[in-house]
Amino acid sequence: MSSDDTRPSEPTWQRLNHRVIWVDLLWSLLALTPGAVALFVVGAKPSNLVPWAIVAALGLFGAGSDMLRWTFTRYRVTDQEVQRRTGVFVRRYRAVRRDRIRSVDTHARLRHRIAGLRVVTIGAGQQLTTGQSAFVLDALAAPEATLLRATLMGESEVPAPRTPAEEFPQAPENPAAQHGPVDGSAQGLGEVGARLGPENASPQGLGEAGAPHGPENGSPQGPGEAGARLGSEDASPQGLGEAGARLGSENASPQGLVGASRGPENGSPQRLGKGGVRVGPEDGSAQVGEAGVAGARGGGGGEGGAPRERVTVLARLRPWWVVYNVVGVWAYAMAAGLLWGLYWFVSTFGIDLWDVATGLADRASLGPVATAVVAFVAVGVFGAAGMAVSFFTTNWGLELARVATASGSALRTRRGLFTTREVNRDEARMRGILIREPLLWRWAGMSDTQVITTGLQLYSMAEPATILPRGPVGVARAVSAAVLGVEPSPLTVPLTRHPRAALRRRLWWATLLTAVIAAFLAAPVLAGVVPPLVLWCLLGLWPLTLLLAVAAYRSLGHTVSGAYVVARSGLVSRSTSALRRDAVSTIALRESILQRRLGLTTVSTMTAAGWGVYATPDLDAHEAVSFASTAAPGLLDPFLEPSTPTPQPSTPTPDTQAPELPEPSPKPTNPSPDGADPG
Amino acid sequence: MTIREETGKAPPAANKEAGPGTPDPTVGRPASGRWAAGPGAPDAPVRLRPPQNGVERRAIVWWALRGLTLWGGALAALAAVAVFWAPSRPWLAAPIVALAVTTVAKSLVEPWWRFAVHRWEITDQATYAVTGWVVREWRVAPTSRVQTVDAVRGPLEQLLGLSTLRVTTASSSGAISVAGLDKDVARDAAERLAAVAEITPGDAT
């Protein structure tokens, strides 16, 4: 199953990894377990078993269809394309041209990781607009996935040069190699615990599978970055040690996890012992140490041998960021979901959660108001706890790093406790950065950070464009500066304020909004359908909208900083975008009647990346054109009014359109066709 | 970016590009007047000049018909509800008045206003259009970023021999639509622009 078969001109079709089948069998068993336990062990009434029956049915169906999918799926990588055939009843053939591939990302849910599998998602950018389903290979063995990614992303030197020359000399030092014997034995066993083995030790698998694989599994990430990580890991709190180690080397990763979750009974200690690494007999901590050692050695080896994969860690999870991620109304949504699930769960055991809660309330007898407050707070805290758990499982061990690739560099994010995700964003496709600060939490510095880049799905649950979890704006700005890598960071430069007229426009709109609602309610009030009290409420609404108008005005700002055009606006969520000027495709200037009266113009810079349009609302109309002209260097020049001296407004970045401007100059006065053709 | 450097080579090959080219009855229309002025007061250091070409006079009919069918239809539907379902009347009073005003504006005011505002121009380097009425918009898209060029004709447009030129870039919202062109003018412009854009290498992002 080695992807090296793909080297010849007519490569053979390959199956997905056979371990998918085993995972599905295990999955079916797991799906049946709770129902069986409830029925035979707890002795629940069959009428209460409906949820479990549904769970079992869904699990069996999912596993069964997954097996069918495995049976009918083939893929291959030719010189030109990646091809996949799949489908049981409807056969689907899908080919993606290799030069169109923009991202190859891997992720693994817990069951994939237990089996040493990785799901590979190949992105060619089209999904962004057409809503096409992604090109997914679910699943390959971890080393195959890494090799595939390296092949497709042109990181040929990652697997290839390492393989023969640099990596093998290090092999003895690499703990992966030390696992070798373990792995061999474990694979034969086929028992669950044993099957866990190979996956942590996936490099060993490589060892046997063939020379080329060995290095690329553990090492690409392993050496350089694991070492780098260790340095700062000491500074970071407890959890990171483990998580960092897990990330550090793919091979070591599952060990940390397995050790932590399965505990000592699983046999991981002796596996490690056999592996030749001295480890205490206990579980997680020992393995962390071990993994850390692995990273350290790998790092040492990597630096000594080939510093080809240069990894600069830009950010790492700080556990206290969790406070930013548990507040807000979503905590209540989360609480609602959790309580609903809990309600059904305990009801299968004959407990009515509602009765329990009302019973508690009766016993406490706080009075209606206090009870409501207590319930509100309790539900909020419950939801926040759920959010915290969700935050940590998603972002555990988060690491944002810049990785050198064949074509340049990529921004890589790795995160996840059970489901691990790795997202690589080609920096050649990066066009800027966007920081969002929600209005209600701006005092606390809450912010979200996204990169503006082409070819990433914005509406994906994986949020590939989000490079940092919700956290303090100081960190967001610092990391953004590091990502952009330009000296005065566009996100910290002082912005030009907008004219007072922009405030007046917002005040007008606030008033107008209130007035329109009042107008629509006037007739019903007169007819007596709606109580007049509503109109008084509207009167209370008016000052509030005025206040929001001021807030919206205060968030306005713009400037041009080096190669970036910076725009800040937004009421509910103030967003500051820094967009590369050479990425601006379309420029639009808008003026409504009100704006025209107030002397304002909205300039929108449109680009292929990110949300597509980044607007700078309500500039002074006098400077709008020169700002727009600076934002898209050279684009507007042919259309600028000739009567005024044109002060070559573009201070273009060297590689932008500047060269093509001089030649066209179909000066507006000259409508002759040939005027546009100098050569 | 390499895309940019390459585009520098593109224009020479596009000799035949002749701006809007084909005779257009409205070309001679002076580009001055209230609605033609670019954003920014006259004393601004720079401002956008209006594009060279206006749109067909027939477009006025098209806009009027469009406003009537769309908004007049909605008005009729709402009025029908108010007539046949008495309890809804207090709620529908304001919407009906608003819709009536909108219909009048869309079918009587908007067409003329748009006709005065709408202008367009295509050069080797860029597509430039001014559109809108209450909200006016100046849009410029570089030819090097153009991905598709379409001449779209809806049923009403076919009736009037009109066509809408739609130029899209890789940006999801960066499209430029020039409505109310003669169908031959639009087709020629689309073909020329496609010819220029096609020879531009890179994937235009």
Interface residues (C-beta under 8 A of the other chain):
Chain A: R100 G125 L128 T129 R429 T454 G455 A519 F520 A522 A523 P524 L526 A527 V529 D582 A583 S585 T586 I587 A588 L589 R590 E591 S592 I593 R596 G599 T601 M606 T607 A608 A609 G612 V613 A621 H622 E623 A624 V625 S626 S629 A632 L635 L636 P638 F639 L640 E641 P642 T644 P645 T646 P647 P649 D655 T656 Q657 P659 E660 L661 E663 P664 P666 P668 P671 P673 D674 A676 D677 G679
Chain B: M1 R4 E5 T7 G8 P11 P12 A14 N15 E17 A18 G19 G21 G38 P39 G40 A41 D43 A44 P45 V46 R47 L48 R49 P51 Q52 R89 P90 W91 A93 A94 P95 E121 T123 D124 Q125 A126 Y128 G132 V134 V135 R136 E137 W138 R139 V140 A141 P142 S144 R145 T169 A170 S171 S172 S173 G174 A175 I176 D203 A204 T205
